[in-house]
Amino acid sequence: MSPLPSNLAAREQALAAHYRQVQAERMQGLPLLNPALSVETVGFEWTPDAQTGEPVGEGVLVTPWFMSLVRLPAHAQAAEGRVGQRREHAFGCERFDFLGAWDAGIGFHESCALFSPMQGFDSQALARETALAALGLTRPAPPEQPAQPAQPARRAFLAGRRAA
């Protein structure tokens, strides 16, 4: 596997900027836009792609008209016939069907719809909380560290007594 690149924040910013532009240029005036919401990326982390081993940023994209799981390659890629194609991918400990897309500013990426439209969300905070909850359900929790047994005090050990 390739080392994890350091450009995740830049890739997220490009993704968000693209969807802000879509909102400004193509979505204005449409009734499915929720005016309480804005474009935001939530919880993106690098993960290795199961087929290529290359890093893919996985997280949630919130917009005023949809919320989706997104897989964003580390570097802009050509579409290579993948636009509109559905492919099943592991996302954390779950598997979902993702739909391929391509945009000039971000290249190829894939998404899996969680909510559309977004009228049920009355605030950005609620949308963000929902996105984090969805990620929490897909990403395994880190294993708990086993409790360390109490170490006897040195003086008690030398005196042959156990620590209480």
Phi and psi in degrees as a GROMACS rama.xvg file:
@    title "Ramachandran Plot"
@    xaxis  label "Phi"
@    yaxis  label "Psi"
@TYPE xy
-69.478  151.716  SER-2
-64.0671  151.69  PRO-3
-67.9259  127.566  LEU-4
-70.9274  162.412  PRO-5
-97.0848  8.84086  SER-6
-100.463  22.1923  ASN-7
-60.638  -43.8057  LEU-8
-61.3911  -40.0525  ALA-9
-66.4252  -39.5156  ALA-10
-66.2877  -40.9521  ARG-11
-62.4929  -43.4299  GLU-12
-62.0597  -39.9509  GLN-13
-65.7409  -40.7431  ALA-14
-61.9529  -49.239  LEU-15
-63.2557  -42.2558  ALA-16
-61.9915  -40.547  ALA-17
-60.3169  -47.0712  HIS-18
-72.7601  -26.8823  TYR-19
-66.0185  -39.3927  ARG-20
-65.9837  -42.0371  GLN-21
-58.9746  -44.4725  VAL-22
-60.0955  -46.5164  GLN-23
-69.1921  -37.1662  ALA-24
-95.3439  -27.6753  GLU-25
-123.537  -17.189  ARG-26
-106.762  -13.5791  MET-27
-57.3845  135.64  GLN-28
86.1073  -7.19409  GLY-29
-80.8723  135.872  LEU-30
-68.0516  -15.8677  PRO-31
-79.5423  -7.94409  LEU-32
-72.8588  131.777  LEU-33
-94.9467  112.366  ASN-34
-67.5447  -13.1603  PRO-35
-80.8068  -8.48152  ALA-36
-115.4  158.17  LEU-37
-135.528  170.121  SER-38
-74.5367  131.909  VAL-39
-154.815  140.919  GLU-40
-97.0534  140.926  THR-41
-132.419  127.461  VAL-42
66.6339  28.7619  GLY-43
-69.9098  136.475  PHE-44
-140.84  152.196  GLU-45
-77.023  143.275  TRP-46
-145.975  148.767  THR-47
-75.9352  136.304  PRO-48
-67.7935  132.152  ASP-49
-61.8435  -33.8169  ALA-50
-83.6312  -42.2872  GLN-51
-103.683  -20.9329  THR-52
78.8864  -5.61321  GLY-53
-75.8092  148.772  GLU-54
-67.0573  140.223  PRO-55
-131.237  130.622  VAL-56
-79.5155  125.756  GLY-57
-119.55  134.767  GLU-58
-174.537  -161.541  GLY-59
-118.014  137.769  VAL-60
-106.985  121.75  LEU-61
-104.821  131.109  VAL-62
-132.92  169.549  THR-63
-68.276  -7.35141  PRO-64
-123.622  -11.7047  TRP-65
-160.059  164.042  PHE-66
-132.675  128.402  MET-67
-140.519  149.079  SER-68
-70.5158  141.187  LEU-69
-132.539  139.79  VAL-70
-113.685  118.733  ARG-71
-123.914  108.704  LEU-72
-56.2952  153.767  PRO-73
-60.7294  -29.6834  ALA-74
-131.344  148.094  HIS-75
-55.8587  132.758  ALA-76
-124.478  154.503  GLN-77
-70.3001  159.527  ALA-78
-70.0143  -36.7131  ALA-79
46.88  43.7173  GLU-80
73.0351  12.2817  GLY-81
-94.6817  -9.03691  ARG-82
-65.4463  131.263  VAL-83
80.4886  -5.06124  GLY-84
-86.5025  136.825  GLN-85
-94.2292  132.549  ARG-86
-136.749  137.948  ARG-87
-84.6986  134.123  GLU-88
-135.481  149.642  HIS-89
-72.5128  138.396  ALA-90
-134.957  101.308  PHE-91
65.607  -129.084  GLY-92
-97.2635  10.0878  CYS-93
-117.361  170.831  GLU-94
-125.957  136.924  ARG-95
-139.579  156.524  PHE-96
-86.8383  127.52  ASP-97
-113.656  144.167  PHE-98
-105.261  127.95  LEU-99
-76.2703  142.96  GLY-100
-143.517  161.939  ALA-101
-143.034  135.499  TRP-102
-139.62  143.915  ASP-103
-55.2288  -39.3637  ALA-104
-75.3028  -21.3393  GLY-105
-128.166  -12.9237  ILE-106
78.3856  -158.73  GLY-107
-70.4939  140.218  PHE-108
-155.678  166.795  HIS-109
-131.408  148.192  GLU-110
-138.822  155.803  SER-111
-133.705  114.593  CYS-112
-64.9469  134.455  ALA-113
-105.062  -47.1629  LEU-114
-141.676  138.747  PHE-115
-169.095  126.78  SER-116
-74.0453  -176.816  PRO-117
-107.617  24.138  MET-118
-65.9687  -19.1717  GLN-119
-78.1334  -2.63702  GLY-120
-105.352  122.345  PHE-121
-96.6752  -0.184733  ASP-122
-158.33  159.121  SER-123
-64.4656  -36.7911  GLN-124
-60.9487  -41.7166  ALA-125
-66.9567  -40.305  LEU-126
-63.6363  -44.0891  ALA-127
-62.8171  -44.3177  ARG-128
-61.0028  -40.939  GLU-129
-65.7581  -41.9023  THR-130
-61.4139  -44.3015  ALA-131
-65.223  -36.999  LEU-132
-64.9358  -41.4901  ALA-133
-61.5404  -43.7504  ALA-134
-64.14  -38.3674  LEU-135
-62.0782  -30.7488  GLY-136
-77.5391  -23.4679  LEU-137
-96.9783  -28.6764  THR-138
-95.9671  127.537  ARG-139
-64.6826  142.285  PRO-140
-71.3007  145.83  ALA-141
-63.1224  144.199  PRO-142
-63.5316  143.478  PRO-143
-73.4563  143.075  GLU-144
-77.3394  131.641  GLN-145
-64.7996  144.684  PRO-146
-65.2902  136.127  ALA-147
-81.1582  134.344  GLN-148
-64.2784  148.321  PRO-149
-62.3597  135.25  ALA-150
-90.9722  131.051  GLN-151
-66.5197  146.983  PRO-152
-63.9651  148.08  ALA-153
-58.0888  -45.2684  ARG-154
-62.9154  -42.0443  ARG-155
-65.0669  -39.2753  ALA-156
-62.3214  -46.6689  PHE-157
-66.029  -29.2194  LEU-158
-86.2037  -1.73119  ALA-159
80.3825  17.9289  GLY-160
-106.29  150.934  ARG-161
-88.2791  152.245  ARG-162
-71.5026  144.198  ALA-163
